[in-house]
Amino acid sequence: MRITITEAAEKKLLERTAGKQGVFRIEYDTENCCSVNGIAVLWFVRQPYEGDGKAETNGLPVFMEKSKEIFFDEEMTIDFKESKGCFQLKSRNQYFNPSMSLIDKTKK
């Protein structure tokens, strides 16, 4: 899996995680729905989870549970839309989440 992170997204990701230790993780959230109707969410976690694979990126490391990769396209982009104040996960074929927040899971 290859994920391109746009310049705008990288800038915002670094800004929002400045001074913190962790990695980015795409979670396929199926809470309150069945596994084929989940939604992609972007987490900042202390370390990759067991069973995660590292996506090939153009910069920042991004992880995802290997068994959930089937729900995504082989090539995707993480972008940031300033007008909406949110991240987007998309491919040439579709939006996986056009208004994705970054959730900091390192806070406990």
C-alpha positions as CSV (number, residue, x, y, z in Angstrom):
1,M,0.0,0.0,0.0
2,R,1.3,3.5,-0.9
3,I,0.1,6.6,0.8
4,T,1.0,10.1,-0.5
5,I,0.9,12.8,2.1
6,T,0.4,16.2,0.6
7,E,2.5,19.2,1.7
8,A,-0.5,20.8,3.4
9,A,-1.3,17.5,5.3
10,E,2.3,17.0,6.4
11,K,2.5,20.5,7.7
12,K,-0.7,20.2,9.7
13,L,0.2,16.7,11.0
14,L,3.6,18.0,12.3
15,E,2.0,21.1,13.7
16,R,-0.6,19.1,15.7
17,T,1.9,16.6,17.0
18,A,4.8,18.9,17.7
19,G,6.9,17.8,20.6
20,K,5.1,14.4,21.0
21,Q,6.5,10.9,20.4
22,G,4.3,8.6,18.2
23,V,3.2,7.4,14.8
24,F,0.2,7.9,12.5
25,R,-2.2,5.1,12.1
26,I,-5.2,4.7,9.9
27,E,-7.9,2.9,11.8
28,Y,-10.9,1.3,10.1
29,D,-13.5,2.1,12.6
30,T,-16.5,-0.3,12.6
31,E,-18.0,0.7,16.0
32,N,-21.8,0.5,15.9
33,C,-21.8,-1.0,12.4
34,C,-20.7,-4.2,10.6
35,S,-17.1,-4.7,9.4
36,V,-17.9,-3.8,5.7
37,N,-19.4,-0.4,6.6
38,G,-16.6,1.1,8.6
39,I,-15.0,4.5,8.2
40,A,-11.3,5.5,8.1
41,V,-10.0,7.6,10.9
42,L,-6.6,9.0,11.6
43,W,-5.0,8.3,14.9
44,F,-1.7,9.5,16.5
45,V,-0.6,6.6,18.7
46,R,2.5,5.9,20.8
47,Q,3.6,3.0,18.6
48,P,2.2,0.7,15.9
49,Y,-0.3,-1.9,17.1
50,E,0.5,-5.6,16.9
51,G,-0.6,-6.8,13.4
52,D,0.0,-3.4,11.8
53,G,1.8,-3.0,8.6
54,K,3.8,0.1,7.5
55,A,2.5,1.8,4.4
56,E,5.0,3.1,1.8
57,T,4.8,6.9,2.0
58,N,6.6,9.9,0.7
59,G,7.6,11.0,4.2
60,L,5.9,10.5,7.6
61,P,5.4,6.9,8.6
62,V,1.8,5.6,8.5
63,F,0.6,2.3,9.8
64,M,-2.6,0.2,9.3
65,E,-3.8,-3.1,10.5
66,K,-2.8,-5.6,7.8
67,S,-6.2,-7.4,7.8
68,K,-8.0,-4.1,7.1
69,E,-6.0,-3.2,4.0
70,I,-8.6,-5.0,1.9
71,F,-11.1,-2.1,2.5
72,F,-8.7,0.4,0.9
73,D,-7.2,1.1,-2.5
74,E,-3.5,0.3,-3.2
75,E,-2.7,4.0,-3.7
76,M,-4.2,6.7,-1.6
77,T,-3.6,10.3,-0.5
78,I,-3.8,12.0,2.8
79,D,-4.7,15.7,2.2
80,F,-5.7,18.6,4.4
81,K,-8.4,21.0,3.4
82,E,-7.9,24.3,5.1
83,S,-11.4,25.6,4.2
84,K,-12.9,22.7,6.2
85,G,-10.2,22.3,8.8
86,C,-9.9,18.6,8.3
87,F,-7.9,15.8,6.7
88,Q,-9.1,13.7,3.8
89,L,-8.2,10.1,2.9
90,K,-8.8,9.6,-0.8
91,S,-7.7,7.7,-3.9
92,R,-8.3,8.3,-7.6
93,N,-11.5,6.3,-7.3
94,Q,-13.1,7.5,-4.1
95,Y,-13.0,9.3,-0.8
96,F,-12.6,7.0,2.2
97,N,-13.2,9.9,4.6
98,P,-13.6,13.5,3.2
99,S,-13.6,15.0,6.7
100,M,-11.2,13.1,8.9
101,S,-10.0,14.4,12.2
102,L,-6.6,13.6,13.8
103,I,-7.3,11.8,17.1
104,D,-4.5,11.9,19.6
105,K,-4.4,8.5,21.3
106,T,-1.2,9.2,23.1
107,K,-3.1,11.2,25.8
108,K,-4.0,9.0,28.8
